[in-house]
């Protein structure tokens, strides 16, 4: 199969055989260069025909070209986007931002030429021909204009320098008359080799001179304020750059082959250079200070080498292989921090990256092309020894257990004008997103603690917005009171007192009429009564009674539908006859209340629950409350509630929960809530937990000290509720709501985590059993002990109170965080498998955090491994955990300062 990168690999091979390094881009053109500003996208590179070079044709033509730099394109070619023929060649090019009203978004290019010529071009008109790109052309200087720089704060201000110590400040909005920073500082006058605006103070400008001096100008005073030079040696300054972070630091480079050095100066100590960099073997032609990482400085010299320096360590951290010609200008790319460009006298402009490709990738490409070892080895570039600052996160955020939010960021104050790193605060905040949920949980816990749940239920009844919610809380309140069945009946709308009043009013008239009838009767002589012995029904009934055949007599009465006589006769017999008579009567007599009478007589409440109309669920529940015994009552109520849920639909779901409240079925209540919730919200879960808590407490009061274990659905909701409370920072309440006798792993792990996350608030309390299985390392355990460890349980222990230890005489003003438990060490892999939270006497090793922190005792658990190390001023914390083991820390303050 044909490779996807044949052209790219061929180009790479071509440059390797030339002894060159891997390049991002390249352009064959004798020109000077200028990058587009950092805000410009896409990235452009402007080139202007160099006044100091000629090509093989000895042409004197001059052009200004703009190329697009696409770093995603693997080819080495640059795409030309605009070209303009110009009248004169350039000594210096610079590209400014578009802060001037005369310019458009792409900015302006300023070019310095021979005979004091300064030319300004509109970049937009070069990229889009049609309008005149020339803004202005000024010939104010004498001699070649070799120094140009735009003010980084005011883009309309341009500084230019040429021969005879001339420096002009141009306002692009008013180009008629330039300003001067002050009187000429050099006597005798000399060339201006470089100009640079200060990167922190907008009115400070510096200039470099061949005599080795750097002059710092204050535009507010319109005079030089300081001159910097090394009196012990004479250097020919060829370049100048300000520190992008520290306003008082600048670098000078020497073109003299006898003194090929770079001097770092601090204006606060201007008597001698702060540092001197001496790795080039011949004079240095240019320097460029990275705006993205103030520790990185590029330099190119006559020894055909390009170095990248780390100014903190004064060492070369990146070195390009020897070039074929001098490189007279190097510049960092303003938008893409790792990229830089280099212009050489052999007519090539090359683009590199200090990140480059990895060493392994370059090795792989070299082997793929079968490049000779001695040739390819010279072209391989190792990566930077230290990650540059542009790779550092400027800010970070992470949520921690217990609703903690850990954040860090760059300081809000201006950059310190000192070479030391400034403190970087780490903030730990408590995040509360569900304030109503948290408030209601606190109110519930206060009611539980005071034991005044009746008032709590009454307040919930008053606050209820829906009738069904109000009724449910009325039922829950009744569960806490005496004579709950009678009160349930009243809530269902049935009261014995009311029934007696209604019945007495209904029978009052009939009773008075009957009394009047008996009062009007006149006593008469009683005549003897006869016993019929005929063959009709009365005679047969008399004969059956004479013979004691009560069953036959009852049958005769039932046949003639003399039901009252049948019932009276059956009562004179045994219980079996009475039961048989009742069944025959109920089978023959069909009325609206016959089914109800049958249930009451037979006490067959299961048939009532399964067969009654769901329209009469209140009446069915009332019958169960009136007649059902305590053994069958919970089961029958649950059956009625389940039937209401399954057959009655969503309309009867809320009423079904009343059945579960009456039966005391917490599990059924939770399941019913879960089935009806489309999406569980914290407030809805809080409402459920309030109901479950009140119902559970009523069951505890009813059953005495015996406490029922929650079912799986209830345990799941308790765990979910505790997790939500913990996420809002309410750790103590979350710990209290978890079931105490539950052995589910999720509950045990959450309980363990909650306990140890509370830090000093649980000192002296009994710790929960360790919920994770243990593995013995380096020691053979007894079989019984091994089995107990596999079960993952440890005998309860108490968290030890911190012992008082002597402190060092000098303590820092800012303390870092201190872990609440002993810290494992890398060298402690043979420790026993005892609980890592309970320290034992053992050898201690020094663990260096930051200055002022005493060593801590070290121990190990395979479940948790903690390693703290201090690397280049940053503390890296690595936590390795198996399963879901988590390690909690107790912080001495809500702000950690890491230096």
Order of alpha helices (4+ residues) and beta strands (2+ residues): alpha-beta-beta-beta-beta-beta-beta-beta-beta-alpha-beta-beta-beta-beta-beta-beta-beta-beta-beta-beta-beta-beta-beta-beta-beta-beta-beta-beta-beta-beta-alpha-alpha-beta-beta-beta-alpha-alpha-alpha-alpha-alpha-alpha-alpha-alpha-alpha-alpha-alpha-alpha-alpha-alpha-alpha-alpha-alpha-alpha-alpha-alpha-beta-beta-beta
